[in-house]
Amino acid sequence: MLKIRLQGTVKDIRWFKRLLKSHPEIRVLSVSEIFSNKGTNRYFRSYAEVEKTEKKEKKEEER
């Protein structure tokens, strides 16, 4: 499992979350809400927990 901190604009964070969720080799376990960063009103952060999809799961999804 990987714990990932996403940091960027709200638009970029939302784009990357969609990218993670649609990738066939990644299973997204959880994604946090978007938090503001101290000292800036442009950049935000979010956290995601992901893991590699097992080969068996990929085959079942392809059916």
C-alpha positions as CSV (number, residue, x, y, z in Angstrom):
1,M,0.0,0.0,0.0
2,L,1.1,3.5,-0.7
3,K,0.0,6.7,1.1
4,I,0.2,9.6,-1.2
5,R,0.0,13.4,-0.5
6,L,-1.4,15.3,-3.5
7,Q,-0.6,19.0,-3.6
8,G,-1.6,21.5,-6.2
9,T,-4.5,23.5,-7.4
10,V,-8.0,22.1,-6.7
11,K,-8.4,21.5,-10.4
12,D,-5.2,19.5,-10.6
13,I,-5.9,17.5,-7.5
14,R,-9.4,16.5,-8.9
15,W,-7.8,15.6,-12.3
16,F,-5.2,13.4,-10.7
17,K,-7.8,11.6,-8.4
18,R,-9.8,10.7,-11.5
19,L,-6.6,9.5,-13.2
20,L,-5.8,7.3,-10.2
21,K,-9.3,5.8,-10.0
22,S,-9.4,5.0,-13.7
23,H,-6.0,3.3,-13.9
24,P,-6.5,-0.5,-14.3
25,E,-3.4,-1.4,-12.2
26,I,-4.2,0.8,-9.2
27,R,-6.9,0.2,-6.6
28,V,-7.8,3.3,-4.7
29,L,-8.6,2.5,-1.1
30,S,-9.4,5.9,0.1
31,V,-9.1,9.6,-0.8
32,S,-9.5,12.5,1.6
33,E,-11.3,15.7,1.1
34,I,-9.3,18.7,-0.2
35,F,-7.6,20.8,2.5
36,S,-6.3,24.3,2.3
37,N,-2.6,25.0,2.8
38,K,-1.4,27.6,5.3
39,G,0.1,30.6,3.7
40,T,-1.5,30.3,0.3
41,N,-5.0,30.4,-1.2
42,R,-3.9,28.9,-4.5
43,Y,-2.5,25.5,-3.5
44,F,-4.3,22.8,-1.6
45,R,-3.6,19.2,-0.5
46,S,-5.4,15.8,-0.4
47,Y,-4.3,12.4,0.7
48,A,-4.8,9.0,-1.0
49,E,-4.2,5.4,-0.1
50,V,-3.7,3.1,-3.1
51,E,-2.4,-0.4,-3.8
52,K,-1.4,-2.4,-6.8
53,T,-4.2,-4.4,-8.4
54,E,-3.6,-8.1,-8.3
55,K,-3.5,-10.0,-11.6
56,K,-6.5,-12.0,-10.7
57,E,-8.6,-8.9,-10.1
58,K,-7.6,-7.4,-13.5
59,K,-8.7,-10.5,-15.3
60,E,-12.1,-10.4,-13.6
61,E,-12.6,-6.8,-14.5
62,E,-11.9,-7.5,-18.1
63,R,-14.8,-10.0,-18.3
